[in-house]
Amino acid sequence: MLLPITDLGRSKGLQFRPLNKIAFYFFVANFLVLMQLGAKHVESPFIEFGQISTVLYFSHFVLIVPVLSIIENTLIDINSGACRQKLI
């Protein structure tokens, strides 16, 4: 329910948002790692990897998506300002 609020990007869709596209592929890879770790026995290395992957999984929604949206909006603003100056 919070994901539409945390997505601050002006363009909706991953076609024109390369940083979010890369973050999405890392999110999918992390999801696959969590699936494999869920099938493993509860032992020492798997517990720590699971905790780290879980933090990365939830930080994608809370931290990574808003920060990348702000960065991409800033880059678009800088580029559009540079294009306007070339036209003048």
Phi, psi and omega in degrees: 000339182267345185298320176297334179282323183281343178278105185261006183290147180280325178264132181261120182123155185269359184295320183252019181231081187293327180292320177290331176295316178295318179296325178294319179293324173295324178296316179295317178297319178295322177298317179294322176297318179296325176296316179294320180292330177292336179273352183275164176288156180281091180228172190304306185289331183287329179295313181293318177297322178295320179293317179295317180294325178293319177297317178295323180299310183282333176289340176300316182283323188272325189242311190290314182298312179295320182294316179294326177295318178294318179297315180293322176297320178295317179296323177294318178297318179296317181292319180291326176293322178292324178292322179294323180291328178291327181285333183278000000 
